[in-house]
Amino acid sequence: MKNKLIKAIADMNEDEAMNLVQAMLDAGEDPQMILDAASQAMVVVGDRFNAQEYFLPELIIAGDMMKAIGEMVKPRLRLQAVETKTLGTVLIGTVAGDIHDIGKDVVTFMLEVNSFKVYDLGVDVPAATFVAKIKEVKPDIVGLSGLLTLAFDEMKRTVEAINEAGLREQVKIMVGGAIMDESAARYIGADAYGPDALSAVTLAKGWTA
Ligand code: B1M
């Protein structure tokens, strides 16, 4: 069913995709696997966009499907969570110039169900806003999300701004988003790269243990 779901999303068959997700949930499939399948479909959509088989409307439909699937699996993911005391505070946002928020929202949700207090600044967040909010809420961790190539330099600027404000030693900085990797994290001056939501949670737990 997983491959069918990837194909249905990638082919823009919205009704079929939603029916498949519901059937998978009813069959007790792992909700994380369903999210992974939807993310894999997003890669196919991106490839088709690059190949000019798809255009902006398809990106928008794909984004809507991804969000709807996220909402469908959230209750099941929440059931898997183990209640504990708050492990730490995370400030997260998609950096300036970038409005992709689906992955950031998944990361935010996974951090919340794993007992982190998360302040989500939303999308297109300027460096100065990150700095102001760090001063206000004093997070343990700052998470920068971005999916566009331009996000590399914006994240670097954001880390520099945090440094110039004298706040760099107070926070761990994590970056993530489809195009990021370890070398991007080094270029940006972050402490770590989170390839997916679960690794973001693992990193955060490691820093606050
Ligand atoms: Co856009 N888009 N998009 N898009 N979009 C990409 C990113 C792109 C790769 C598609 C492609 O060309 N192949 C490409 C970027 C190319 C580049 O710069 N390298 C692209 C482009 C070009 C654009 C526009 C410029 C298109 C245009 O207007 N001509 C435009 C830019 C707008 C802007 O931001 N200024 C644009 C717009 C959009 C929509 C608004 C239509 C929509 C987003 C809707 C939304 O977010 N609300 C959209 C979509 C849906 C995509 C694709 C198809 C899917 C993205 C997605 O949601 N993936 C994407 C193709 C792709 O990614 N291959 C594409 C699913 C999501 C769960 O994965 O976000 O990677 P992801 O998150 C993962 C991990 O990366 C990680 O955990 C998440 C869960 O596992 N993670 C973190 C994410 N953030 C993290 C933070 C962490 C740790 C881990 O710590 C802080």
Boltz pocket constraint, residues with backbone or C-beta under 6 A from the ligand:
constraints:
  - pocket:
      binder: B
      contacts: [[A, 35], [A, 38], [A, 39], [A, 42], [A, 43], [A, 44], [A, 45], [A, 46], [A, 47], [A, 49], [A, 50], [A, 56], [A, 59], [A, 60], [A, 62], [A, 63], [A, 64], [A, 66], [A, 92], [A, 97], [A, 98], [A, 99], [A, 100], [A, 101], [A, 102], [A, 103], [A, 104], [A, 106], [A, 107], [A, 142], [A, 143], [A, 144], [A, 145], [A, 146], [A, 147], [A, 148], [A, 149], [A, 150], [A, 174], [A, 175], [A, 176], [A, 177], [A, 178], [A, 179], [A, 193], [A, 194], [A, 195], [A, 196], [A, 197], [A, 198], [A, 200]]
      max_distance: 6.0
